[in-house]
Amino acid sequence: MIRAKVVGAGGYGGVGIVEFLLGHPEARVTTLAAAADVGIAMSDLWPHLKGFCDDTILAYDDPRAREPADVVFFATPDGVGMRFAEEEMKRGAKIIDFSGDFRFNDVATYDDYAKRAGKPIQHAAPHLLPQSVYGLAELENPRLNAEAKLVANAGCFAVSVLLGLAPAAKHGLIRPDRVIADCKTAISGAGKKPSATYHYPARYENMNAYKLAGHQHVCEVETELKRISGRDHRIVFTAQVVPMCRGILSCLYGDLLDGVTTEQVLEAYRSYHGKHPFVRIFDRKATVGTIHVRGSNFCNLTVDVDERTRTLRVISHIDNLVKGQAGNALQNMNVMFGLPQTAGLMKPGMNP
């Protein structure tokens, strides 16, 4: 049985991974730790877990929280995992970090990310960056395997965009110099901590774009598309927040190269994602929305070609808290422990 420790247990990412671990056939939650909500039972903080997870959340420096585990999920903001991952690794744990601390293998790229994210640029453990592995199984990175010790969970926007663009990039279907990602996210993407910006009256019947000067997830999208295709891709990325609880819808556009047909596009997408259990391909006739992936680890892709303008159009739908966070983290854990990717995850979600 895989012993799982969750650091940052009280937040959306923490409760999300606990929910999935409770239904996993080969894992169990052994430790809950956090900087906030210390001393509170998980089921008091999240009453829907009553009778399922009644353990008390410990301070991370509590000796009980330092007990060894087989896997440690850092469901924490930027700057936490980089300070504590190494000591957990020395105790024998594999690490899955939800933040951007380990999404890049070199300091320069991390610095670009940190600057865009408004985070301190100085990385606390730069020597760990070369061994970190980007955690999105559908990108087929050979380093994401049972030998991986330190995996960086992909960012929620990046998951949506990369799953939508990876086939086009790998098969060279579009011009790489200008790809548009028009992305809308639900409010839960901002996390649990209250703020005036995400107060209910400020969000009700309101939509807005943000971080137009440069969103941090662009760094990982461009990095991974280059790894897949061997070519630099330039992403025009617009993030918007919409008055929903959960979900991301990304409308992705690319100029088709000369000679590429609609049939070739559809075949490329079906071929690439056909072996990925959590990606479903739809054509333009399908009525698909974010509600159809809510609560699930699936990504639904509507793949279309605008023949008049010779434009590839892909609409990507994910649940930002599942495929964009906790579900993807559990999928990474499955890979790291040699289990089927679908273990504990194969369910359709909720509708309506």
C-alpha positions, 0 to 999 in steps of 0.5 A: 500500500502506498503511504501518501502525505498531503502538505497543504491539506486544507486548500482546494488542491489538498482536499481534491487529492484526498478525495481521490486517494480515498478511492484509490485501490493501492494508496491511503492517506497517512499524514495531513499537514498544512500551515493553516487550519492546524489542529482541525479535523479534515472532516470538520473543515470539509464536512463532506468527508465526515466518516471518510477522512477524520484525521487532524491536520498537523503543522508541518513542523510537528514530529508526527508530520515528519513521519516517512511516506512513499509519496508526498503531495505538496498542494501548496503555493509557489515557494513551499515545495522548493524548501521542503522537497529535498528532505522528504526525498531523503526520507525515501519519498517521491514528490509531486509538487502542485506549484511552479517550483519544479516545472523547469529544468534550468534556472533561467526558465524558472526565473522567467516563470517567477517574474511573470507569476510575481514570485521571488526569483531566487530558487531555494533548491536550483540543484533539484531542477535538472532532475525534476520531471514535468507532470502531464502523462499525455505529453509522453515524456520518457522521463515520466516513469517509475524511476521519477522521484520529483514530478512537477504537476502541470499548471491548470491552464497549461494542461488545457492548452497543451492537450489541445495543441500537442498533436498539432505541434508534434505533427507540424500542422500549424505555423509555430510563430503565432498560436492563439490561446483564448482561455477562460477559467472558473473562480476556484482557480484562484484558490481558497484564500478570500480576497476582494477580487474574488468576493461573490459580489465582485464576480457575479455577472462579471468576466475579465481578462487578467495578467495581459502583461504575461501569464506564467503558464505560457512558459511551460506551454512553450517549453513543452511544445518545443520538447515535443516538436523540436520547434519554438512556438510563440503563444498569444495567451489571454487568461480570463476569469468567468463566474463559474465555480470550476472548469477551464475552456480554452479556445486554441487557434493556429494557422494551418500549413500549406497542404494540410487537410481537415482529414489529416488534422483529425487523423493526427489528433485521433492518432496522438490521443487515441492511446490516452485514456483521459482525452476524448476527441469530438468534431464540430457537431458535438455539443460539449461544454465544461459541465461534461468534464466536471468532477472528472479527470477527462479532457474533452477536445472539439477539433475543427478546421475553418476551411475559409481562413485555413485555421485550426480551431481546438476547444479544450474543456477540463475541470481545473481542480481535477485534470488541472490539478488533483486528478492529474497529480494522482495520474502522475502518482500512478505512473511513478509507482508503475500502476495503470494511469486510470487507477482511482480515476476512471469515473465520468464526473457529474452532470448536471 
